[in-house]
């Protein structure tokens, strides 16, 4: 038994009285320890393979019952934690960062892990998203403002150019009117000179 071999028993054949009684008790104890260890090992093996569907089914008394209860409670807590974590991650993938892991009544590792994940999703990731959104909005606002200033400058340049063109056309119109008046005057002089010459 000390080396972990629980398959051996005390041969009580031919024993009577005290020797038979102690032999039976040792064999019964060895068998109970073997069954308890086998049940716990089966659960631990399932956990090591990523399965949380196993639990100790046999009923035991005393310290063996405590071992069964602690083993089953650990598996149930792990199952609950992984279910909540899966729900939280699926919601986060869909953009919902409001899902949390319930840490009420949890202690130690379960409380620490749940609280840490709640902090990670609820504060760290949400803060990062806010920061990215703020930066993106600031960048977009800055680009819009820069675009507006550029458009305003180009509009002013175009308006100034149009004003110069309008002034040039006005000057050309005045020059044309003056040329027209001079031409009319030249025609009058020519008609007057022709009339005098006749």
C-alpha positions, 0 to 999 in steps of 0.5 A: 500500500505504501508504494501505491499498489492497492491491488494487494489484500491480506489473505484471511483464509484460515484466520479467526478472531482478532486476525480475521477481524483486523485483516477484514478491516485492513482489506476494507480500508484498502478497497475504500482508499482504492475506490476513492483514489480511482474516482478522484484520479478519473476526475483529474484525468478528465480535467487534464484532458479539458473535460469538465463533465466528470465527477465523483459519483460514489458516496463515502463517509468522513474525510473521504466524503470531504475529498469527494465534495471538494473534488466535485465542487472544484469541477463545478466551479471550473465548469461555471467559470469556463461557461461564464468566460465563454459567454463573456468572450462571445459577447465581447466578440459581438461588441458587448462588453457588459458581460461579467463573471460572477465572483460573488461567494468565490474565493482565491483563484476563482475570485482572482481570475473572475475579478481580473477578467472583469477588470480586463474587459470592463475597464482596460479593453473598454478604456482602450476602445474609448481612447481609440475612438477619441483619437479617431474622432480627433483625427477625423475632426482635424482632417475635416478642419484642415479640409475646410481651411483648404477649401476656404483658402481656395475659395478666397483665391478663386473669388480674388481671381474672379474679382481681378477678372471682373475689374479687367473686363470693366476696364476693357469695357470702358476702353471699348466704350472710349474707342467706340466714342473716338470712332464715332467722333472720327466718323463725324470728322470724316463726314464733316470733312467730306461735306466741306470738300464737296 
